Each structure stands twice: as structure tokens, then as C-alpha cells.
Amino acid sequence: MLIINIDFFRKEAKRFLKDWKNYNAGAGCKFYDVEKVFSCYGRTEEDVILARAQHIIAVILGFRKWNDLILASDDVLKQAAS
């Protein structure tokens, strides 16, 4: 059984942040296609910080913002992860 909790999404945000930093440095991305994420979700290359990475992960999952994601029920989080 797959257990999904907020820590799962925090780790995903950190993975995205790492790839975002690598993308800006001209290195390869391991977990996310950062360029595709920016084009699909209308993001720009702003300062690379964890809060922005968290926001982008929340938007990818269908939430308006990170706070909406962390306040979601376990059932909603499971649906977002699938």
C-alpha cells in the first residue's frame, strides 16, 4: 500500500528545486523536465528558492498554492499523487 503524506510532496519539491538549480547551471535534470514545466505552467526563471519550488509542485498537482496542498485531506493527497 502506497502511503502518501505531506512529506512525500516536500521531497518532490526538493527534487524539483535540485533540478531547477541544475537547469539554471546548464546541467542535466534528474527528476523533472524543468523547461517543460515552465512552458506548461507559465512559470519564469525567478530566483530559485524552495518556496517557489513548493508552489510549482502544488500547481502541477492541481492546487492553487502550497498551503492548499498541505491543508488537503489524506484522500485528496492520494488522488493528487496518482
VMD Tcl script that draws the C-alpha trace (Angstrom):
set ca {
  {0.00 0.00 0.00}
  {1.36 3.39 -1.01}
  {1.37 5.86 1.85}
  {1.12 9.46 0.72}
  {1.58 12.29 3.17}
  {2.86 15.83 3.05}
  {6.46 14.61 3.42}
  {6.13 12.94 0.01}
  {5.30 16.30 -1.57}
  {8.04 18.10 0.38}
  {10.56 15.64 -1.07}
  {9.16 16.22 -4.55}
  {9.56 19.98 -4.11}
  {13.18 19.46 -3.04}
  {13.76 17.25 -6.09}
  {12.27 19.89 -8.33}
  {14.41 22.56 -6.65}
  {17.54 20.50 -7.29}
  {16.63 20.04 -10.95}
  {15.77 23.74 -11.25}
  {19.22 24.68 -9.92}
  {20.86 22.20 -12.30}
  {18.80 23.55 -15.20}
  {19.93 27.11 -14.46}
  {23.54 25.91 -14.23}
  {23.28 24.20 -17.61}
  {23.46 20.72 -16.09}
  {21.05 17.85 -16.65}
  {17.85 17.33 -14.73}
  {17.30 14.02 -12.99}
  {13.69 14.12 -11.83}
  {11.78 16.84 -13.73}
  {11.86 18.37 -17.19}
  {12.15 21.92 -15.86}
  {11.82 23.58 -19.26}
  {8.60 21.68 -19.93}
  {7.22 22.59 -16.51}
  {7.90 26.27 -17.16}
  {6.24 26.14 -20.58}
  {3.19 24.18 -19.37}
  {2.52 26.21 -16.25}
  {3.59 29.64 -17.43}
  {6.42 29.93 -14.94}
  {9.50 32.02 -15.42}
  {13.00 31.55 -14.15}
  {12.73 33.59 -10.99}
  {15.06 33.24 -8.02}
  {15.46 29.56 -7.27}
  {14.14 29.02 -3.75}
  {12.32 26.20 -2.02}
  {9.11 28.19 -1.54}
  {8.77 28.70 -5.31}
  {9.55 25.05 -5.96}
  {6.83 24.07 -3.47}
  {4.37 26.39 -5.18}
  {5.15 24.90 -8.59}
  {4.67 21.35 -7.28}
  {1.31 22.39 -5.81}
  {0.22 23.90 -9.13}
  {1.31 20.80 -11.05}
  {-0.89 18.74 -8.73}
  {-3.91 20.98 -9.28}
  {-3.76 23.16 -6.18}
  {-3.75 26.96 -6.21}
  {-0.86 27.19 -3.79}
  {1.34 25.14 -1.44}
  {-0.78 25.96 1.61}
  {-3.84 24.43 -0.09}
  {-1.83 21.25 -0.65}
  {-0.61 20.94 2.94}
  {-4.14 21.50 4.30}
  {-5.71 18.90 1.98}
  {-7.14 15.68 3.36}
  {-5.29 12.39 3.02}
  {-7.76 11.25 0.35}
  {-7.16 14.38 -1.73}
  {-3.39 13.97 -1.37}
  {-3.62 10.35 -2.55}
  {-5.61 11.45 -5.60}
  {-3.08 14.19 -6.38}
  {-0.20 11.72 -6.18}
  {-1.74 9.30 -8.66}
}
mol new
graphics top color blue
foreach p $ca { graphics top sphere $p radius 0.5 }
foreach p [lrange $ca 0 end-1] q [lrange $ca 1 end] { graphics top cylinder $p $q radius 0.2 }
display resetview
